Amino acid sequence: LDLDVGDFVIFLDGDQDGICDPEDVSTLTGADGTYSIVDLAPGNYVVAEAIQPGWTQTFPEPLPQERLFALWTDDLNEVATIVELSPSDGSVVNEFFAPGRVMRSGVQGLAVGPDRLYYIEGDSLVLYELGLATGAVIESHVLAPSQSGSVSGLAYLDGMLYLVQHELDRILAWDPNTATIVNEWTFAAVDLGGSLTGAGDQELLFCGNGLGEIFAIAPSTGAIERSFSTDHGQLKGGMAYVAGELLVGAHATSVTAYRID
């Protein structure tokens, strides 16, 4: 396969945001894809690639940007709004409507991938892949779990999507490349909630429950590696992992969120 891989921007990502900023040292690849960056002082550097339209970086997986999204639902009008928030102060950066109809508040899921959002209306089991900037639908899939059950939370980790079914205390692993469920784990007597997220630097999933507990789960085996109590009551309002902290919503009907180490 003869591909032109010249003129790709390779850069040293000083702030590790996945974006080639003006102050970042950069270079272009040759026609065969090779590149070099010279005259650097001794030290550690993060090397990144600016992805061109129509191309997807598969290895190593692109550095995730520290982006935070929340989901607000309106039962009266049966709509959901996806809101991008500043991880530092919670201010609204952007917002757009989620696709489809909201059947009941709290049974939705949202996860951030390298180049798209994943959103599910958990009762209808329709999974959407959305553009990060506008929420435009890239693809949609109707899921068919081996057992019926609503999905109330999503997490993205290392190229896989994980879905929590809190009513069944179960987590499903879904492969975006084949659009199929490839694994499932059931957790006895832990009362899983709809809060689920992936921590890439720790290679763990984190899931909250109705007793204020958080479970660290190995995505390869589904084993609970550890757990801890927060004493914050029900943790069912969503969860995100940003800059080494868990941001956890107290409950689907609450506006309170906690930062947890």
C-alpha positions, 0 to 999 in steps of 0.5 A: 500500500503506497501512502503519502505520509509526508508533511505531517506535523510532529511536535513536542507537546509542552503542555500535553494538551494534544495541540501544536501550540505556537511555542511548541517545537515542531517539524514535518515528516518526509515522504516516507514518514521519517522525521527528526528534531535536533538541538534539544537540551537534555530532558524528557519530552512528549512527542505528539502528532497533529492528525490530518483530516481523514487519518486516525492515529492508532499507535500510540493512542493520541494523548487525551486532552483534559476536557470535561463534559457534563450532561443535563436532562430535561424530562419535561421536554424530553431533551438532553444538553451536553455541556463542555466545562472548564476543568479548572473552574466549571465554567461553561465552554460550549454546549449542544443538544444530545441526539434523540429523545430522553426517556427518563432522567439519569439513564444516559451515559457520556464518555470522551474518546480521543476524537469524539464523544460517546453518548447513549440513551440508556433505555433505548440502547442507542449509542451515538458517536458525536463530534467533540465541537458540535455534537454532530452525529458521526455514527449510531449503533443499536446495542443488543446486550445478552440480557436486557437492561438499561445503560446508565454510564459510559467510560472510554479507556484504551480504545474500548468503551465500557457500559455500566448497567446499574440495575444488573450490577454489570459492566459491558465492554464494547469494541468500537472497531467491530461495534460488538460487546466483547466482554461482561462482568457482574458484581455481586452485592456492590450496588453499582451506580451510573458513575463510571470513568476510565483513568488512562494513566492508572489503567483502571476503571472507576465506578461509584455506587449508592453508598458513597463507595468508589471501586477501582476495576481492572478493565482486562479482567473485571476484578475489583482492585481496591475500593474506598468510601467517600462518605458522600452518599449516593454517587450516581450522578456521573464521574470523570477523571481529569488531571489525577482527580475524580470528579463525581456527581452526587446524584442524578437530581443533585447539582453537587459534584466532588473532587476526589483524589 
